[in-house]
């Protein structure tokens, strides 16, 4: 797993230039990141390296990534977000 210092960097990376992304990514990090597998954590870190417009489009269902890992992470984050609405 990742160090406390790296975890803090990932938390900081969840802060985006778009409020809509902050509202989705920060709760996901707080509630799910520690429970992801090591590969899941790596995929989430890579997910955060994507551009805000891409993340927004993927998370809003207006497009999808061609990278299977980013597609899976999008589905994981969206699923978590939907579960909070129930």
MIVEX-806477 format. One record per atom (N, C-alpha, C, O): residue number from 1; residue in three letters; atom name; x, y, z. Coordinates in Angstrom, 1 decimal. Layout:
<sites>
- NUM|ALA|CA|X|Y|Z;
...
</sites>
This chain:
<sites>
- 1|UNK|N|0.8|-1.2|0.0;
- 1|UNK|CA|0.0|0.0|0.0;
- 1|UNK|C|0.9|1.2|0.0;
- 1|UNK|O|2.1|1.2|0.1;
- 2|UNK|N|0.2|2.4|-0.1;
- 2|UNK|CA|1.0|3.6|-0.3;
- 2|UNK|C|1.3|4.2|1.1;
- 2|UNK|O|0.6|3.9|2.1;
- 3|UNK|N|2.3|5.1|1.1;
- 3|UNK|CA|2.7|5.7|2.4;
- 3|UNK|C|1.7|6.8|2.7;
- 3|UNK|O|0.9|7.3|1.9;
- 4|UNK|N|1.8|7.3|4.0;
- 4|UNK|CA|0.9|8.4|4.4;
- 4|UNK|C|1.2|9.7|3.6;
- 4|UNK|O|0.3|10.4|3.3;
- 5|UNK|N|2.5|9.9|3.2;
- 5|UNK|CA|2.8|11.0|2.4;
- 5|UNK|C|2.2|11.0|1.0;
- 5|UNK|O|1.6|12.0|0.5;
- 6|UNK|N|2.3|9.8|0.4;
- 6|UNK|CA|1.7|9.6|-0.9;
- 6|UNK|C|0.2|9.7|-0.8;
- 6|UNK|O|-0.5|10.3|-1.7;
- 7|UNK|N|-0.4|9.2|0.2;
- 7|UNK|CA|-1.9|9.3|0.4;
- 7|UNK|C|-2.3|10.8|0.5;
- 7|UNK|O|-3.3|11.2|-0.1;
- 8|UNK|N|-1.5|11.6|1.2;
- 8|UNK|CA|-1.8|13.0|1.3;
- 8|UNK|C|-1.7|13.7|-0.1;
- 8|UNK|O|-2.5|14.6|-0.4;
- 9|UNK|N|-0.8|13.3|-0.9;
- 9|UNK|CA|-0.7|13.8|-2.3;
- 9|UNK|C|-1.9|13.4|-3.1;
- 9|UNK|O|-2.4|14.2|-3.9;
- 10|UNK|N|-2.3|12.2|-3.0;
- 10|UNK|CA|-3.5|11.7|-3.7;
- 10|UNK|C|-4.7|12.5|-3.3;
- 10|UNK|O|-5.5|13.0|-4.1;
- 11|UNK|N|-4.9|12.7|-2.0;
- 11|UNK|CA|-6.0|13.5|-1.5;
- 11|UNK|C|-6.0|14.9|-2.1;
- 11|UNK|O|-7.0|15.5|-2.5;
- 12|UNK|N|-4.8|15.5|-2.1;
- 12|UNK|CA|-4.6|16.9|-2.7;
- 12|UNK|C|-5.0|16.8|-4.2;
- 12|UNK|O|-5.6|17.8|-4.7;
- 13|UNK|N|-4.6|15.8|-4.9;
- 13|UNK|CA|-4.9|15.7|-6.3;
- 13|UNK|C|-6.4|15.6|-6.6;
- 13|UNK|O|-6.8|15.8|-7.7;
- 14|UNK|N|-7.2|15.2|-5.6;
- 14|UNK|CA|-8.6|15.1|-5.8;
- 14|UNK|C|-9.2|16.5|-5.9;
- 14|UNK|O|-10.4|16.6|-6.3;
- 15|UNK|N|-8.5|17.5|-5.4;
- 15|UNK|CA|-9.0|18.9|-5.5;
- 15|UNK|C|-8.7|19.3|-7.0;
- 15|UNK|O|-7.6|19.4|-7.4;
- 16|UNK|N|-9.8|19.6|-7.7;
- 16|UNK|CA|-9.7|19.9|-9.1;
- 16|UNK|C|-10.1|21.3|-9.4;
- 16|UNK|O|-10.4|22.1|-8.5;
- 17|UNK|N|-10.1|21.7|-10.6;
- 17|UNK|CA|-10.5|23.0|-11.0;
- 17|UNK|C|-12.0|23.2|-11.2;
- 17|UNK|O|-12.4|24.3|-11.5;
- 18|UNK|N|-12.7|22.1|-11.1;
- 18|UNK|CA|-14.1|22.1|-11.3;
- 18|UNK|C|-14.8|21.6|-10.0;
- 18|UNK|O|-14.5|20.5|-9.5;
- 19|UNK|N|-15.7|22.4|-9.5;
- 19|UNK|CA|-16.4|22.0|-8.3;
- 19|UNK|C|-17.2|20.7|-8.5;
- 19|UNK|O|-17.2|19.9|-7.5;
- 20|UNK|N|-17.7|20.5|-9.6;
- 20|UNK|CA|-18.4|19.2|-9.9;
- 20|UNK|C|-17.5|18.0|-9.7;
- 20|UNK|O|-18.0|17.0|-9.1;
- 21|UNK|N|-16.3|18.1|-10.0;
- 21|UNK|CA|-15.4|17.0|-9.8;
- 21|UNK|C|-15.0|16.9|-8.4;
- 21|UNK|O|-14.8|15.8|-7.8;
- 22|UNK|N|-14.8|18.0|-7.7;
- 22|UNK|CA|-14.5|18.0|-6.3;
- 22|UNK|C|-15.6|17.2|-5.5;
- 22|UNK|O|-15.3|16.5|-4.6;
- 23|UNK|N|-16.8|17.5|-5.8;
- 23|UNK|CA|-18.0|16.9|-5.2;
- 23|UNK|C|-18.0|15.4|-5.3;
- 23|UNK|O|-18.6|14.7|-4.5;
- 24|UNK|N|-17.5|14.9|-6.4;
- 24|UNK|CA|-17.5|13.5|-6.7;
- 24|UNK|C|-16.2|12.8|-6.2;
- 24|UNK|O|-16.3|11.8|-5.6;
- 25|UNK|N|-15.1|13.4|-6.5;
- 25|UNK|CA|-13.8|12.7|-6.2;
- 25|UNK|C|-13.4|12.7|-4.7;
- 25|UNK|O|-12.9|11.7|-4.2;
- 26|UNK|N|-13.7|13.8|-4.0;
- 26|UNK|CA|-13.3|13.9|-2.6;
- 26|UNK|C|-14.0|12.9|-1.8;
- 26|UNK|O|-13.4|12.2|-1.0;
- 27|UNK|N|-15.3|12.8|-1.9;
- 27|UNK|CA|-16.0|11.8|-1.1;
- 27|UNK|C|-15.6|10.3|-1.4;
- 27|UNK|O|-15.4|9.5|-0.6;
- 28|UNK|N|-15.3|10.1|-2.7;
- 28|UNK|CA|-14.9|8.8|-3.2;
- 28|UNK|C|-13.5|8.5|-2.5;
- 28|UNK|O|-13.3|7.4|-2.0;
- 29|UNK|N|-12.6|9.4|-2.5;
- 29|UNK|CA|-11.3|9.2|-1.9;
- 29|UNK|C|-11.5|8.9|-0.4;
- 29|UNK|O|-11.0|8.0|0.1;
- 30|UNK|N|-12.3|9.8|0.3;
- 30|UNK|CA|-12.4|9.6|1.7;
- 30|UNK|C|-13.1|8.3|2.1;
- 30|UNK|O|-12.7|7.7|3.1;
- 31|UNK|N|-14.0|7.9|1.3;
- 31|UNK|CA|-14.8|6.7|1.7;
- 31|UNK|C|-14.3|5.4|1.1;
- 31|UNK|O|-14.7|4.3|1.6;
- 32|UNK|N|-13.6|5.4|0.0;
- 32|UNK|CA|-13.2|4.2|-0.7;
- 32|UNK|C|-11.8|3.9|-1.0;
- 32|UNK|O|-11.4|2.8|-1.1;
- 33|UNK|N|-11.0|5.0|-1.0;
- 33|UNK|CA|-9.6|4.8|-1.4;
- 33|UNK|C|-8.8|3.7|-0.6;
- 33|UNK|O|-8.2|2.9|-1.2;
- 34|UNK|N|-8.9|3.8|0.7;
- 34|UNK|CA|-8.2|2.8|1.5;
- 34|UNK|C|-8.7|1.4|1.3;
- 34|UNK|O|-7.9|0.5|1.6;
- 35|UNK|N|-9.9|1.2|0.8;
- 35|UNK|CA|-10.4|-0.1|0.6;
- 35|UNK|C|-10.1|-0.7|-0.8;
- 35|UNK|O|-10.4|-1.9|-1.0;
- 36|UNK|N|-9.6|0.1|-1.7;
- 36|UNK|CA|-9.2|-0.3|-3.0;
- 36|UNK|C|-8.0|-1.3|-2.9;
- 36|UNK|O|-7.2|-1.2|-2.0;
- 37|UNK|N|-7.9|-2.2|-3.8;
- 37|UNK|CA|-6.7|-3.0|-3.9;
- 37|UNK|C|-5.5|-2.1|-4.3;
- 37|UNK|O|-5.7|-1.0|-4.6;
- 38|UNK|N|-4.3|-2.7|-4.1;
- 38|UNK|CA|-3.1|-1.9|-4.5;
- 38|UNK|C|-3.2|-1.5|-6.0;
- 38|UNK|O|-2.9|-0.3|-6.3;
- 39|UNK|N|-3.7|-2.4|-6.8;
- 39|UNK|CA|-3.8|-2.0|-8.3;
- 39|UNK|C|-4.9|-0.9|-8.4;
- 39|UNK|O|-4.8|0.0|-9.2;
- 40|UNK|N|-6.0|-1.1|-7.6;
- 40|UNK|CA|-7.1|-0.1|-7.7;
- 40|UNK|C|-6.6|1.3|-7.3;
- 40|UNK|O|-7.0|2.3|-7.9;
- 41|UNK|N|-5.7|1.3|-6.3;
- 41|UNK|CA|-5.2|2.6|-5.8;
- 41|UNK|C|-4.3|3.2|-6.9;
- 41|UNK|O|-4.3|4.4|-7.2;
- 42|UNK|N|-3.5|2.4|-7.6;
- 42|UNK|CA|-2.7|2.9|-8.7;
- 42|UNK|C|-3.5|3.4|-9.8;
- 42|UNK|O|-3.3|4.4|-10.4;
- 43|UNK|N|-4.6|2.6|-10.1;
- 43|UNK|CA|-5.5|3.1|-11.2;
- 43|UNK|C|-6.2|4.4|-10.8;
- 43|UNK|O|-6.3|5.3|-11.7;
- 44|UNK|N|-6.6|4.6|-9.6;
- 44|UNK|CA|-7.2|5.8|-9.2;
- 44|UNK|C|-6.2|7.0|-9.3;
- 44|UNK|O|-6.5|8.1|-9.7;
- 45|UNK|N|-4.9|6.8|-8.9;
- 45|UNK|CA|-3.9|7.8|-9.0;
- 45|UNK|C|-3.7|8.2|-10.5;
- 45|UNK|O|-3.6|9.3|-10.8;
- 46|UNK|N|-3.7|7.2|-11.3;
- 46|UNK|CA|-3.6|7.4|-12.8;
- 46|UNK|C|-4.8|8.2|-13.3;
- 46|UNK|O|-4.7|9.0|-14.2;
- 47|UNK|N|-6.0|7.8|-12.8;
- 47|UNK|CA|-7.2|8.4|-13.1;
- 47|UNK|C|-7.2|9.9|-12.9;
- 47|UNK|O|-7.6|10.8|-13.7;
- 48|UNK|N|-6.6|10.3|-11.7;
- 48|UNK|CA|-6.5|11.7|-11.3;
- 48|UNK|C|-5.5|12.5|-12.2;
- 48|UNK|O|-5.5|13.7|-12.2;
- 49|UNK|N|-4.7|11.8|-13.0;
- 49|UNK|CA|-3.7|12.4|-13.9;
- 49|UNK|C|-4.4|12.9|-15.2;
- 49|UNK|O|-3.8|13.6|-16.0;
- 50|UNK|N|-5.6|12.4|-15.4;
- 50|UNK|CA|-6.4|12.8|-16.6;
- 50|UNK|C|-6.9|14.2|-16.5;
- 50|UNK|O|-7.0|14.8|-15.4;
- 51|UNK|N|-7.1|14.8|-17.6;
- 51|UNK|CA|-7.6|16.2|-17.7;
- 51|UNK|C|-9.0|16.3|-17.2;
- 51|UNK|O|-9.8|15.4|-17.3;
- 52|UNK|N|-9.3|17.5|-16.5;
- 52|UNK|CA|-10.6|17.7|-15.9;
- 52|UNK|C|-11.7|17.5|-16.9;
- 52|UNK|O|-12.7|16.9|-16.6;
- 53|UNK|N|-11.6|18.1|-18.1;
- 53|UNK|CA|-12.8|17.9|-19.1;
- 53|UNK|C|-13.0|16.5|-19.4;
- 53|UNK|O|-14.2|16.1|-19.6;
- 54|UNK|N|-12.0|15.6|-19.5;
- 54|UNK|CA|-12.2|14.2|-19.7;
- 54|UNK|C|-12.9|13.6|-18.6;
- 54|UNK|O|-13.8|12.8|-18.7;
- 55|UNK|N|-12.3|13.8|-17.4;
- 55|UNK|CA|-12.9|13.2|-16.2;
- 55|UNK|C|-14.4|13.6|-16.0;
- 55|UNK|O|-15.3|12.8|-15.8;
- 56|UNK|N|-14.7|14.9|-16.3;
- 56|UNK|CA|-16.1|15.4|-16.2;
- 56|UNK|C|-17.0|14.6|-17.2;
- 56|UNK|O|-18.1|14.1|-16.8;
- 57|UNK|N|-16.5|14.5|-18.4;
- 57|UNK|CA|-17.3|13.8|-19.5;
- 57|UNK|C|-17.5|12.4|-19.1;
- 57|UNK|O|-18.7|11.9|-19.2;
- 58|UNK|N|-16.5|11.7|-18.6;
- 58|UNK|CA|-16.6|10.3|-18.3;
- 58|UNK|C|-17.6|10.1|-17.1;
- 58|UNK|O|-18.5|9.2|-17.1;
- 59|UNK|N|-17.4|10.9|-16.1;
- 59|UNK|CA|-18.2|10.8|-14.9;
- 59|UNK|C|-19.7|11.2|-15.1;
- 59|UNK|O|-20.6|10.7|-14.4;
- 60|UNK|N|-19.9|12.0|-16.0;
- 60|UNK|CA|-21.3|12.5|-16.3;
- 60|UNK|C|-21.9|11.6|-17.4;
- 60|UNK|O|-23.1|11.8|-17.7;
- 61|UNK|N|-21.2|10.6|-17.9;
- 61|UNK|CA|-21.7|9.7|-18.9;
- 61|UNK|C|-21.8|10.3|-20.3;
- 61|UNK|O|-22.6|9.8|-21.1;
- 62|UNK|N|-21.0|11.4|-20.6;
- 62|UNK|CA|-21.0|12.0|-21.9;
- 62|UNK|C|-19.9|11.5|-22.8;
- 62|UNK|O|-19.7|12.0|-23.9;
- 63|UNK|N|-19.2|10.5|-22.3;
- 63|UNK|CA|-18.1|9.9|-23.1;
- 63|UNK|C|-17.5|8.8|-22.3;
- 63|UNK|O|-17.9|8.6|-21.1;
- 64|UNK|N|-16.4|8.2|-22.8;
- 64|UNK|CA|-15.7|7.2|-22.1;
- 64|UNK|C|-14.3|7.1|-22.5;
- 64|UNK|O|-13.9|7.5|-23.6;
- 65|UNK|N|-13.5|6.6|-21.6;
- 65|UNK|CA|-12.0|6.4|-21.9;
- 65|UNK|C|-11.8|5.2|-22.8;
- 65|UNK|O|-12.6|4.2|-22.7;
- 66|UNK|N|-10.8|5.2|-23.6;
- 66|UNK|CA|-10.5|4.1|-24.4;
- 66|UNK|C|-9.6|3.1|-23.6;
- 66|UNK|O|-9.3|2.0|-24.0;
- 67|UNK|N|-9.1|3.6|-22.5;
- 67|UNK|CA|-8.2|2.8|-21.6;
- 67|UNK|C|-9.1|2.0|-20.6;
- 67|UNK|O|-9.9|2.6|-19.9;
- 68|UNK|N|-9.0|0.7|-20.7;
- 68|UNK|CA|-9.9|-0.1|-19.9;
- 68|UNK|C|-9.7|0.1|-18.4;
- 68|UNK|O|-10.7|0.0|-17.6;
- 69|UNK|N|-8.5|0.5|-17.9;
- 69|UNK|CA|-8.4|0.8|-16.5;
- 69|UNK|C|-9.1|2.1|-16.1;
- 69|UNK|O|-9.7|2.2|-15.1;
- 70|UNK|N|-9.1|3.1|-17.0;
- 70|UNK|CA|-9.8|4.4|-16.7;
- 70|UNK|C|-11.3|4.1|-16.8;
- 70|UNK|O|-12.1|4.8|-16.1;
- 71|UNK|N|-11.7|3.3|-17.8;
- 71|UNK|CA|-13.1|3.0|-17.9;
- 71|UNK|C|-13.6|2.3|-16.6;
- 71|UNK|O|-14.7|2.6|-16.1;
- 72|UNK|N|-12.9|1.3|-16.1;
- 72|UNK|CA|-13.2|0.6|-14.9;
- 72|UNK|C|-13.3|1.5|-13.7;
- 72|UNK|O|-14.2|1.4|-12.9;
- 73|UNK|N|-12.3|2.4|-13.6;
- 73|UNK|CA|-12.3|3.4|-12.5;
- 73|UNK|C|-13.5|4.3|-12.6;
- 73|UNK|O|-14.1|4.7|-11.5;
- 74|UNK|N|-13.8|4.8|-13.8;
- 74|UNK|CA|-15.0|5.6|-13.9;
- 74|UNK|C|-16.2|4.9|-13.4;
- 74|UNK|O|-17.0|5.5|-12.7;
- 75|UNK|N|-16.4|3.6|-13.8;
- 75|UNK|CA|-17.5|2.9|-13.4;
- 75|UNK|C|-17.5|2.7|-11.8;
- 75|UNK|O|-18.6|2.7|-11.2;
- 76|UNK|N|-16.4|2.5|-11.2;
- 76|UNK|CA|-16.3|2.4|-9.8;
- 76|UNK|C|-16.7|3.6|-9.1;
- 76|UNK|O|-17.5|3.6|-8.1;
- 77|UNK|N|-16.2|4.8|-9.5;
- 77|UNK|CA|-16.5|6.1|-8.9;
- 77|UNK|C|-18.0|6.4|-9.1;
- 77|UNK|O|-18.7|6.8|-8.2;
- 78|UNK|N|-18.5|6.2|-10.3;
- 78|UNK|CA|-19.9|6.5|-10.6;
- 78|UNK|C|-20.8|5.5|-9.8;
- 78|UNK|O|-21.8|6.0|-9.2;
- 79|UNK|N|-20.5|4.3|-9.7;
- 79|UNK|CA|-21.2|3.3|-8.8;
- 79|UNK|C|-21.3|3.8|-7.4;
- 79|UNK|O|-22.3|3.7|-6.8;
- 80|UNK|N|-20.2|4.2|-6.9;
- 80|UNK|CA|-20.1|4.7|-5.5;
- 80|UNK|C|-21.0|5.9|-5.3;
- 80|UNK|O|-21.7|6.0|-4.3;
- 81|UNK|N|-20.9|6.8|-6.3;
- 81|UNK|CA|-21.8|8.0|-6.2;
- 81|UNK|C|-23.2|7.7|-6.2;
- 81|UNK|O|-24.0|8.2|-5.5;
- 82|UNK|N|-23.6|6.7|-7.1;
- 82|UNK|CA|-25.0|6.3|-7.2;
- 82|UNK|C|-25.5|5.7|-5.9;
- 82|UNK|O|-26.7|5.9|-5.5;
- 83|UNK|N|-24.6|4.9|-5.3;
- 83|UNK|CA|-25.0|4.2|-4.0;
- 83|UNK|C|-25.3|5.1|-2.9;
- 83|UNK|O|-26.1|4.8|-2.0;
- 84|UNK|N|-24.8|6.3|-3.0;
- 84|UNK|CA|-25.0|7.3|-1.9;
- 84|UNK|C|-26.4|8.0|-2.1;
- 84|UNK|O|-26.9|8.6|-1.2;
- 85|UNK|N|-26.9|7.9|-3.3;
- 85|UNK|CA|-28.2|8.5|-3.6;
- 85|UNK|C|-29.4|7.6|-3.2;
- 85|UNK|O|-30.5|8.1|-3.1;
- 86|UNK|N|-29.1|6.4|-2.9;
- 86|UNK|CA|-30.2|5.4|-2.5;
- 86|UNK|C|-30.6|5.5|-1.1;
- 86|UNK|O|-31.4|4.8|-0.6;
</sites>
